[in-house]
């Protein structure tokens, strides 16, 4: 069958792919369809054909899936901030668990991945603690402020974001009004708005990338300084549970030497330090490394060593070359995963435990495969739904040295 990029095609959605698109097959040709859910029967139009797959859009829903729900956000489908609001929350969890298992089977070549039950978000909405809004000047004194549209660079002017904390929406509404009134003109194209913390002064709106004001976050009673335009865990309702799960898997108690790689502002270091005999943290971002040192000092942790630099290079020069013993390692890399050289350097150190935190099961599975090939075994993978209504998920993997 030769597929055409016009006309109507009847399709049944079989699955949800990484990224959130529905998957249909027409004459064994895979078609990806946004806003679809497995169990849907629909008429679609094929909008694009590649060598091995195509893309389509929904023309008419013939029979809705039992997992389909009415999205509560009026901008859903135009705004690109979510992606799964049309799917019941319980089924979102099932989809993500299935995708995690598939990633470890297909990429890491593990027949039966040891996936633990998912820790779900206490609330499926109102969980996000930081939002980057986009601005585009229109006239001399006014402009548009909102979120990026799905699959485009157009700005959607929303009234509020349902996955954001309410204090973020309050600030966004005021910013939007001030821009429309001509009383505020942003100096750049991006405004970062953080949620407010109980007991702290309201957070400032970040309008610049360099010299942005630091933000205070509180986790399990500990105050943390975070770069205003930097990274912090997105879900304000699950961050503490994430820390607890990482501490449980790390099982640090006594005189162990612990290495916290891609340490950010020291979220895990802050809770590991008092349990470890010796703590080292490594972070490439200068502002995050600066905040990590501030946070450790604030809580009386003065003997921890923080390195600012490339993780691969620091591992080789500061640990592999001097043959420094390491007992446990925490890995929390960006979505792209670990640099291969960092993994190979880590293998040379032979830590007894590796706890790997990731927001991308596919790159995590790729990196786990490298560790498995070098004598480690995968003990458990714990999913946490840090990103409800979106296709993303957080996972914590525990690996131990094979001869333990």
Legacy VTK file of the C-alpha trace (Angstrom):
# vtk DataFile Version 3.0
C-alpha trace
ASCII
DATASET POLYDATA
POINTS 404 float
0.000 0.000 0.000
1.336 3.409 -0.986
0.522 5.981 1.656
-0.611 9.432 0.585
-0.321 12.679 2.535
-3.969 13.503 1.911
-7.288 11.798 2.299
-8.827 9.930 5.216
-7.425 6.754 6.763
-9.059 4.701 9.482
-6.614 3.852 12.272
-6.626 2.106 15.628
-4.080 3.310 18.175
-2.041 0.383 19.493
0.434 2.045 21.826
1.975 5.292 23.079
5.549 6.015 21.966
8.308 7.768 23.881
7.431 11.436 23.546
3.688 10.841 23.963
2.444 10.271 20.393
-0.029 7.510 19.660
1.151 4.636 17.452
-0.956 3.181 14.628
-0.046 0.783 11.821
-1.333 1.072 8.283
-0.203 -1.935 6.206
2.622 -2.499 8.723
3.766 1.125 8.307
4.077 2.943 11.641
2.238 6.264 11.963
2.780 8.599 14.955
-0.274 10.672 15.910
-0.262 13.424 18.582
-3.093 13.569 21.133
-4.034 9.915 20.569
-4.190 7.168 23.198
-4.085 3.402 22.886
-7.590 2.046 22.284
-8.731 5.016 20.201
-10.340 4.346 16.828
-10.157 7.370 14.526
-9.904 8.826 11.087
-6.527 10.395 10.460
-4.752 12.385 7.799
-1.131 11.497 7.092
0.818 14.749 7.218
4.350 13.501 6.590
6.008 10.318 5.308
9.580 9.324 6.091
11.497 6.225 5.047
10.419 4.053 7.979
7.482 5.887 9.541
4.907 8.598 9.016
3.145 11.298 11.011
-0.536 12.023 11.106
-3.217 14.142 12.730
-6.669 13.306 14.030
-9.547 14.216 11.735
-12.362 12.490 13.626
-12.555 10.337 16.721
-14.725 7.326 15.885
-14.517 5.456 19.170
-12.639 6.906 22.153
-10.318 4.757 24.235
-11.524 3.898 27.764
-8.325 5.641 28.904
-9.244 8.949 27.234
-10.355 11.869 29.439
-11.325 15.467 28.752
-8.237 17.694 29.214
-9.013 20.364 31.842
-6.704 22.957 30.251
-8.349 25.082 27.507
-4.952 25.578 25.819
-4.059 21.903 25.720
-3.117 20.859 22.214
-1.854 24.337 21.348
0.555 24.886 24.248
3.486 22.469 24.225
3.967 22.277 27.998
2.147 18.974 28.559
1.293 16.114 26.198
-0.759 13.555 28.153
-3.659 15.535 29.626
-6.041 13.571 27.394
-4.997 10.351 29.176
-6.290 9.295 32.611
-3.622 9.690 35.277
-3.652 5.998 36.221
-3.047 5.071 32.588
-0.247 7.653 32.299
1.549 5.658 35.003
0.949 2.384 33.142
2.301 3.883 29.911
5.452 5.152 31.580
6.101 1.849 33.361
5.703 0.014 30.076
8.107 2.387 28.339
10.731 2.024 31.085
10.577 -1.774 30.825
10.820 -1.581 27.050
13.867 0.716 27.233
15.773 -1.653 29.515
14.775 -4.716 27.483
15.591 -3.235 24.084
18.551 -0.966 24.870
20.184 -2.573 27.911
19.300 -6.103 26.712
17.775 -7.143 30.051
15.044 -9.735 29.597
13.251 -9.061 32.874
14.201 -5.589 34.153
13.771 -5.256 37.943
11.266 -2.386 37.796
9.713 -1.443 41.142
6.226 0.112 41.470
6.043 3.792 40.528
5.909 6.476 43.197
3.157 8.757 41.900
2.855 12.496 42.376
0.582 13.466 45.301
-1.168 15.831 42.885
-1.397 15.403 39.096
-1.653 19.209 38.720
-0.040 22.170 40.503
3.275 20.357 40.986
5.719 22.408 38.931
8.039 24.719 40.892
9.661 26.570 37.998
8.350 27.744 34.620
10.191 29.500 31.801
7.797 31.884 30.042
8.608 33.271 26.595
8.257 36.893 25.531
7.952 38.502 22.104
7.714 42.272 21.627
4.792 43.343 19.418
4.637 47.112 19.596
6.756 49.827 21.124
5.557 49.197 24.679
3.708 45.868 24.633
4.262 42.225 23.745
3.155 38.613 24.186
4.031 36.481 27.203
3.232 32.779 27.395
4.438 29.274 26.648
5.749 27.807 23.416
3.218 26.120 21.154
3.516 22.406 20.506
6.042 21.657 17.747
6.579 25.319 16.827
8.220 28.528 18.047
4.945 30.459 18.358
3.943 31.798 21.771
0.594 30.756 23.258
-0.765 33.397 25.643
-2.350 31.307 28.369
-4.271 32.647 31.374
-2.668 30.171 33.768
-0.696 26.920 33.698
-2.497 24.059 35.434
0.640 22.044 36.182
2.383 25.068 37.776
2.240 25.977 41.461
-0.349 28.688 42.123
2.267 31.244 43.231
3.787 30.970 39.732
0.408 31.679 38.123
-0.105 34.701 40.372
3.202 36.196 39.199
2.561 35.288 35.571
-0.846 37.016 35.588
0.725 40.189 36.997
3.617 40.092 34.502
1.231 39.627 31.600
-0.948 42.537 32.779
2.055 44.825 33.270
3.348 43.987 29.776
-0.047 44.628 28.202
-0.351 47.928 30.099
3.087 48.989 28.924
4.420 49.345 32.493
6.968 46.532 32.119
9.116 45.596 29.154
11.208 42.431 29.664
14.889 42.876 28.792
15.053 39.441 27.145
12.954 36.772 25.475
12.624 34.470 28.492
11.315 35.046 32.016
11.854 32.347 34.650
9.290 32.226 37.441
9.792 30.078 40.550
7.204 29.063 43.120
7.370 30.715 46.523
8.621 28.832 49.566
6.779 28.887 52.882
8.637 31.081 55.366
10.802 32.693 52.673
10.515 36.005 50.856
8.668 35.748 47.491
11.008 34.678 44.712
12.089 37.243 42.141
11.256 36.852 38.468
14.469 35.997 36.626
14.851 38.156 33.519
18.505 37.449 32.692
20.778 34.445 32.410
23.952 36.065 33.756
23.924 37.420 37.281
20.439 36.069 37.981
19.364 36.239 41.643
19.714 32.992 43.597
16.593 31.152 44.757
15.969 29.428 48.091
14.446 25.935 48.143
13.723 23.938 51.308
14.058 20.146 51.206
13.439 17.970 54.284
13.964 21.011 56.505
17.247 22.088 54.883
17.497 25.459 53.109
19.246 25.330 49.747
20.556 28.082 47.487
19.924 27.440 43.776
20.947 29.534 40.734
17.973 31.593 39.577
18.323 30.391 35.991
19.688 26.975 36.937
18.368 23.462 37.389
16.391 22.101 40.315
14.000 19.156 40.559
10.747 20.215 38.874
8.155 18.565 41.124
7.919 20.437 44.430
5.654 17.681 45.798
8.019 14.759 45.093
11.528 16.186 45.551
11.732 15.088 49.167
10.593 11.574 48.288
13.215 11.485 45.515
15.933 12.330 48.041
14.673 9.674 50.451
14.688 6.995 47.748
18.216 7.930 46.641
19.454 7.802 50.246
17.817 4.400 50.713
19.487 2.963 47.604
22.860 4.547 48.401
22.792 2.871 51.848
25.598 5.102 53.109
26.392 4.757 56.799
29.792 4.847 58.383
33.154 5.583 56.815
32.368 5.132 53.118
33.814 7.472 50.532
30.981 8.859 48.380
31.244 10.550 44.997
28.327 12.734 43.820
28.663 13.284 40.055
26.664 15.914 38.137
25.945 17.199 41.622
24.119 20.396 40.674
23.574 22.618 43.708
24.317 19.727 46.049
20.829 18.312 46.643
22.042 14.766 47.292
25.429 15.798 48.701
23.660 17.759 51.409
22.007 14.602 52.757
24.876 12.195 52.052
27.626 14.177 53.750
26.643 13.476 57.366
26.365 9.745 56.617
29.646 9.391 54.709
33.199 9.257 55.935
34.296 11.403 52.998
32.251 13.203 50.326
33.331 14.534 46.934
30.979 16.287 44.503
31.618 17.238 40.877
29.625 19.747 38.805
30.487 21.389 35.473
28.170 24.416 35.805
29.963 27.199 37.647
26.884 28.730 39.300
25.587 25.358 40.456
29.037 24.418 41.858
29.140 27.755 43.700
25.708 27.071 45.226
26.733 23.544 46.225
29.591 24.935 48.295
27.252 27.543 49.861
24.759 24.839 50.811
27.336 22.535 52.348
28.912 25.371 54.318
25.508 26.601 55.523
24.844 23.215 57.115
28.282 22.853 58.687
29.725 20.464 56.108
33.180 21.952 55.706
35.229 18.836 54.972
33.477 17.887 51.703
35.423 18.562 48.518
33.635 20.179 45.559
35.116 20.163 42.074
34.001 22.505 39.327
34.782 20.920 35.989
34.008 18.275 33.391
33.034 15.037 35.101
35.174 12.822 32.842
38.263 14.985 33.299
37.853 15.310 37.072
37.384 11.558 37.462
40.616 10.840 35.597
42.816 13.485 37.217
41.472 13.451 40.783
40.395 9.838 41.275
41.680 7.376 38.672
45.251 8.712 38.402
45.894 8.884 42.171
44.003 5.564 42.628
41.596 7.073 45.121
39.158 4.547 46.615
35.433 5.239 46.174
32.712 3.135 47.807
29.468 4.633 46.460
28.621 6.890 43.519
25.587 9.041 42.806
24.974 9.865 39.134
22.418 12.516 38.151
23.349 13.577 34.592
21.340 15.721 32.146
18.788 14.109 29.785
21.583 13.154 27.370
23.019 10.822 29.994
26.631 10.279 31.036
29.619 10.809 28.794
30.969 7.381 27.831
34.415 8.333 29.093
32.928 9.193 32.484
31.408 5.707 32.696
34.691 4.034 31.719
36.577 6.101 34.294
33.975 5.163 36.879
34.447 1.479 36.101
38.165 1.822 36.838
37.303 3.006 40.364
35.103 -0.073 41.002
32.660 1.515 43.500
30.519 -1.063 45.261
27.258 0.808 44.608
26.113 3.164 41.858
22.814 5.041 42.182
21.830 6.511 38.815
19.047 9.154 38.693
17.649 9.996 35.260
14.756 11.791 33.546
15.354 9.795 30.347
15.013 5.992 30.614
16.477 5.506 27.137
19.835 7.180 27.827
19.858 5.631 31.292
19.383 2.156 29.799
22.185 2.876 27.299
24.556 3.819 30.131
23.465 0.887 32.302
24.393 -1.434 29.429
27.970 -0.092 29.580
28.117 -0.737 33.323
26.669 -4.244 32.940
29.337 -5.048 30.355
31.962 -4.041 32.912
30.950 -6.273 35.785
27.984 -4.505 37.387
24.490 -5.857 37.883
21.203 -3.969 37.926
19.456 -4.531 41.253
16.400 -2.264 40.903
14.829 0.610 38.998
12.401 2.844 40.859
10.206 5.156 38.727
8.896 8.417 40.194
6.280 10.365 38.275
7.944 13.746 38.666
6.213 15.053 35.514
2.449 14.291 35.511
0.534 15.186 32.325
3.788 15.009 30.331
5.564 12.081 28.623
8.550 12.381 30.972
9.390 10.275 34.034
12.188 10.087 36.605
13.914 6.794 37.410
16.451 5.746 40.028
18.577 2.712 39.154
20.703 0.813 41.666
23.735 -1.085 40.380
26.162 -3.126 42.443
29.546 -4.573 41.645
29.140 -8.089 40.283
31.274 -9.884 42.848
29.589 -8.382 45.920
LINES 1 405
404 0 1 2 3 4 5 6 7 8 9 10 11 12 13 14 15 16 17 18 19 20 21 22 23 24 25 26 27 28 29 30 31 32 33 34 35 36 37 38 39 40 41 42 43 44 45 46 47 48 49 50 51 52 53 54 55 56 57 58 59 60 61 62 63 64 65 66 67 68 69 70 71 72 73 74 75 76 77 78 79 80 81 82 83 84 85 86 87 88 89 90 91 92 93 94 95 96 97 98 99 100 101 102 103 104 105 106 107 108 109 110 111 112 113 114 115 116 117 118 119 120 121 122 123 124 125 126 127 128 129 130 131 132 133 134 135 136 137 138 139 140 141 142 143 144 145 146 147 148 149 150 151 152 153 154 155 156 157 158 159 160 161 162 163 164 165 166 167 168 169 170 171 172 173 174 175 176 177 178 179 180 181 182 183 184 185 186 187 188 189 190 191 192 193 194 195 196 197 198 199 200 201 202 203 204 205 206 207 208 209 210 211 212 213 214 215 216 217 218 219 220 221 222 223 224 225 226 227 228 229 230 231 232 233 234 235 236 237 238 239 240 241 242 243 244 245 246 247 248 249 250 251 252 253 254 255 256 257 258 259 260 261 262 263 264 265 266 267 268 269 270 271 272 273 274 275 276 277 278 279 280 281 282 283 284 285 286 287 288 289 290 291 292 293 294 295 296 297 298 299 300 301 302 303 304 305 306 307 308 309 310 311 312 313 314 315 316 317 318 319 320 321 322 323 324 325 326 327 328 329 330 331 332 333 334 335 336 337 338 339 340 341 342 343 344 345 346 347 348 349 350 351 352 353 354 355 356 357 358 359 360 361 362 363 364 365 366 367 368 369 370 371 372 373 374 375 376 377 378 379 380 381 382 383 384 385 386 387 388 389 390 391 392 393 394 395 396 397 398 399 400 401 402 403
